[in-house]
């Protein structure tokens, strides 16, 4: 039963197995984990994606965001928007909604000063390990 549960967690990328070492909850600080939710892999030998912070602001949760985060409508949230670039061209628009109570003190300045991945910042500064992300199409404008 435990082995089957670990197999399922590994299949969902919540834990990773290392031959001869054991099973671990991966950290976002590891280079190969930085884009694990996006499953981004360069199709050539050129490495690296660059990030551009578009904004970080505090808002009150609307009905849709509150429902998705399990909050009450109008609870404080933080919206973080950024672009992920590859070879100077934008490839991903990230829009993150975070319950403010878990990320008190998060700011554009803190994000800009952090040298690594955003999820690694969440782990190191706020003690919050991201294990799952959901995506959806942006609403029509």
matplotlib code that plots the C-alpha trace (Angstrom):
import matplotlib.pyplot as plt

x = [0.0, 2.8, 4.7, 1.7, 1.1, 4.7, 4.4, 1.4, 3.1, 6.2, 3.9, 2.4, 5.9, 5.2, 8.1, 11.2, 13.1, 16.9, 18.4, 20.4, 19.3, 15.6, 12.4, 12.4, 10.1, 11.9, 12.9, 12.4, 15.9, 17.3, 17.8, 16.0, 12.9, 12.5, 10.0, 8.5, 4.9, 5.3, 7.3, 9.5, 12.5, 14.7, 14.6, 18.3, 21.5, 21.0, 20.0, 18.0, 14.8, 14.6, 11.9, 10.3, 8.2, 5.2, 3.6, 3.0, 0.0, -2.4, -6.1, -9.3, -10.3, -13.1, -15.5, -13.5, -10.1, -11.7, -13.3, -10.1, -8.0, -10.7, -11.0, -14.0, -14.7, -12.8, -10.1, -6.6, -4.7, -1.5, -1.4, 2.0, 2.3, 5.4, 6.6, 9.0, 11.2, 13.3, 15.9, 14.4, 10.9, 8.0, 6.8, 4.7, 2.6, 2.3, -0.5, -0.2, -2.8, -1.7, -3.5, -1.8, -1.9, 0.7, 2.9, 3.0, 5.8, 5.9, 6.7, 8.0, 11.3, 11.6, 10.9, 13.4, 16.1, 15.8, 18.3, 16.5, 13.1, 9.9, 8.8, 12.2, 11.6, 8.3, 10.1, 13.0, 11.2, 7.7, 8.1, 5.6, 6.5, 4.5, 3.5, 0.9, -0.2, -3.2, -3.5, -6.4, -7.0, -7.0, -10.4, -11.2, -10.4]
y = [0.0, 2.4, 1.5, 2.1, 5.5, 6.5, 5.4, 7.6, 10.6, 10.1, 9.9, 13.3, 14.7, 15.4, 13.2, 12.1, 8.9, 8.8, 5.4, 4.4, 7.5, 7.2, 9.2, 13.0, 16.0, 18.0, 21.5, 24.3, 25.5, 22.6, 23.7, 20.8, 21.6, 25.3, 24.7, 21.4, 22.7, 24.0, 20.9, 23.3, 21.7, 23.6, 21.8, 22.7, 22.9, 26.6, 26.8, 29.3, 31.1, 34.7, 36.1, 39.6, 40.7, 42.6, 43.3, 42.3, 43.8, 43.3, 42.9, 41.6, 38.2, 38.1, 35.2, 33.1, 33.6, 33.0, 29.8, 28.5, 29.3, 28.2, 31.7, 34.0, 36.6, 39.9, 38.2, 39.7, 38.1, 38.9, 38.8, 38.2, 38.6, 37.7, 36.8, 33.9, 34.5, 32.1, 33.6, 37.1, 36.1, 35.7, 32.1, 32.0, 34.5, 33.6, 34.9, 33.7, 34.3, 33.8, 33.9, 36.9, 35.3, 32.7, 35.3, 38.3, 40.6, 39.4, 42.4, 43.2, 44.3, 40.9, 39.0, 41.2, 40.7, 36.9, 35.3, 32.0, 30.6, 32.2, 28.9, 28.6, 32.0, 30.8, 27.9, 29.8, 33.0, 31.8, 28.2, 27.2, 24.4, 24.5, 20.9, 21.6, 24.3, 24.5, 26.4, 27.8, 29.8, 33.6, 35.2, 36.8, 40.6]
z = [0.0, 0.9, -2.2, -4.4, -2.8, -3.4, -7.0, -7.4, -5.7, -8.0, -11.1, -10.1, -9.5, -5.8, -4.7, -6.6, -6.3, -6.3, -6.9, -3.8, -1.8, -1.3, -2.0, -1.5, -1.8, -4.6, -4.0, -6.5, -5.9, -8.0, -11.6, -13.1, -11.0, -11.8, -14.7, -13.5, -13.6, -17.1, -18.3, -20.4, -22.0, -24.6, -27.9, -28.5, -26.5, -25.6, -22.0, -20.1, -19.9, -18.6, -16.5, -16.6, -13.7, -14.9, -11.6, -8.0, -6.3, -3.4, -4.2, -2.7, -4.1, -6.6, -6.6, -9.1, -7.3, -3.9, -5.0, -6.6, -3.5, -1.0, 0.4, 1.1, -1.4, -0.7, 1.3, 0.6, -2.2, -4.1, -7.9, -9.5, -13.3, -15.2, -18.7, -19.4, -22.3, -24.5, -26.8, -26.2, -27.2, -24.7, -24.4, -21.2, -19.4, -15.7, -13.6, -10.0, -7.3, -3.8, -0.5, 1.2, 4.7, 3.4, 1.7, 4.0, 2.9, -0.7, -2.9, -6.4, -4.8, -3.0, -6.2, -8.2, -5.6, -5.5, -7.9, -8.4, -9.3, -7.8, -6.2, -4.5, -3.0, -1.7, 0.0, 1.4, 2.6, 3.3, 4.2, 1.5, -0.9, -4.2, -5.1, -7.7, -10.1, -12.3, -15.6, -17.5, -20.6, -20.0, -20.3, -23.6, -23.6]

ax = plt.figure().add_subplot(projection="3d")
ax.plot(x, y, z, "-o")
ax.set_aspect("equal")
plt.show()
